[in-house]
Amino acid sequence: MTLVLASASPARLQTLRNAGIEPVVIVSGVDESQLDGLPPAELALQLAELKCAAVAARDDIPQGALVLGCDSVLDLDGVALGKPDDAEEAVRRWQQMRGRSGVLRTGHSLRDTATGRVAAATASTTVHFADVSDDEVAAYVATGEPLVVAGAFTVDGLGGAFVTGIEGDHHNVVGVSLPLVRELVAELGHSWTELWAPR
């Protein structure tokens, strides 16, 4: 059973590899700006569904593959925060987030290309941020890391020291909830362990 990951995220790819899965990566190329004004959980799910559908419709995917689309946003006070547009916005975000908590919401859409069936859901994980100083924010933004990730932070990179706690699935904060994907795989009539690469 082949899993196709409809995402350019190196963190998602590494998380799946660490879990024993070697996905085929095909980037969706979906314009994320076409959806606007939706609540964060709904936005994440609809973007994941768009990415999954775009890749599943291609001719070059392995026959009978499962296609996984994911999208993450940080829900801060009910506002969906994706990747910041520039360094100034990343600094403003961190000034808002520090010493507070947000909810990282990742939409997951899984399509069985053999049957056309789709299973989809959003995973939510609460993230507690450290009360970082202005100097720490400036230094972190200067690394460029916050500019390429949803919510302007990582938990598995340089931003890890600025996250004081997580309630829920840690993998979801990295970009893909392994327990949720396992449930979606089962919903489509397959077994998670079928996806493991031969050892």
N, C-alpha and C positions, 0 to 999 in steps of 0.2 A: 504494500500500500504506500503510495507516494503522497507526501504532503507538499503542496505548493504554497509558499509564503508570498502573499501579494503585498510586500512591504520592502522598502529600502533600508529599514532600521537594522543597523549592525547589532544593537542590543537584543532585539527580538530574535534574530538569527542565532546569536550566541546562547540565549536562554533555551531555545529549542535544542540546539546541539548538546548543551549540558544535560538535557533531559533524555538524550539518546536518540534524537530525531535529526536526520540530515535532510532538511527541506530543499526543494528546488526554489530559488528566488526569482520571481518575475514581478517587477515593479509596475504598479497599476497606471501611473501617470494621471490619476484623477485630479481634477482641479478642485481643491478643497474649499475654495472661496465661494463655490456655487451654493453651499448651504450656509445660511446665516440666520441669526435670531432664534435658534432653537435652544431649549434647555440643555445643559452640558451632557447629561447621560444620553439624551436622544440624538444630539449632534454626533457624539462619538459612535453611536450604533449606526446611524445612517451613513456616515463616512466609511465605516468598516464595510457596510453592505455594498456601497458603491465600488469600493476597491476590489472586493471579492468578485462582484458581478463582472467588472471590467476585465479582470484576468481570466475568469472562468469562460468568458466568451471568445477567448483567443484560440487560434488553431494549433499553436505550438506547445500546448501543455500536455503532459503525459496522460495517456488514456486511463480513464477511471480514477484520476487523482482526486484528492480532497483539496480544495482551495480555501485558504484561510486569509481573510482580510481583517486588519486591526486598525484602530485609531484611538489615540489617547488625548484627553484634555484634562487640565486641572480645573476643578470646580471650586472657585473661591467666591464666597457670598452669592452663589447662584449664577456666576458669570463664567463662561467657558474660556479658559486661557490655553491657547495652543503654543506654537513656537513664537517667541517675540520677533518683531519685525527688524529690530536693530538693538545695538548696545544700550542706548538710552532707555528703550522700553524694558529691557531686561533689568536694568538698575531700578526703574520704577516698580516693576513687579516684585523684586526682592524687598524693596522698602515696604510694600504692602503685605508681603507674606511673612516676613521675619517675626518670630515670636508667636505665630499663629498656626492654625491648621487649615488644610484644604483637603478636598477629596479627589484623588486621581481616578478618573473614569475611563476605562478602556472598552470600546465596543469591539465585539468579536463576531464575525460572520463566517460560517463554514459551509461550503457547498460541495456536495457529492456529485462530481461531473458524470458519474455513471447513471445516476437516477434523477439528477436535477433538484434533489431535495436540499433545503437549506435549514440550518439551525443557527440561531443568533441570540446573543445576550450581551449585557454590559456588566463588567465587574467593577466594583467600587472599593477603594482602599483609602482610609484616612491617613494623611501624612502630617506629622507635626514638625514644624520648622524651628530651628534655633534662632535666638535673637542675635543675629549676626551684625557686626559693626559695618559702618559705611566703608571702611577700608577693606574689610573682607568681601563685601559685595563688589566693590570696584575691582579687586584682584581676581575674583571669580569670573566676573563678566569679561575681563581682559583676556582670560584663557580661551574664550570663544565657545566653551562647552554649553553654557545656557542658551546660546542662540540657535542650537540645532535640535533642541528637545522640547516636547510639550511641557508647559509649566515652568520653563526656564531652570530646571534642575534635574540632576540625576541622583539616584541612590546607590548606583553601582560604579560611580566615577568620582570626580573631584568634589561633586556636590554632596557626597555621602556624609561628610563630617558636619554638614549643615542641616541634616535631618535627624531629629532627636528621637523619633519613634514612628512606628507604623502600626495601624490596626487593620488587619486583613491580610490578603495575599501579597507578599513581598514581590513576587514575579510580576504581578499586575502593574506595579509602579515602574518596573523596567520596560513594560510594554506589552506583555502577553501573559494572561493568567493560565498557568498550566492546569490547575484543577478545573477551571471552567472549560478549557478546550477539551479536556478528557470527557467532561459531561456532554459536550456538543458532539464529539466523535461517537459516543454511546447512543445519543439521540438519533444519529443517522444509521445506527445498526452495526457499527464497527467497534473494534477494541483498541484502546490506547496503545497497548503493547504491540499491536500489528504495525504501528508506525515506527517502532524502534528500528534503527539501522542494524544490519547484521554485525555481530561482534566477533 
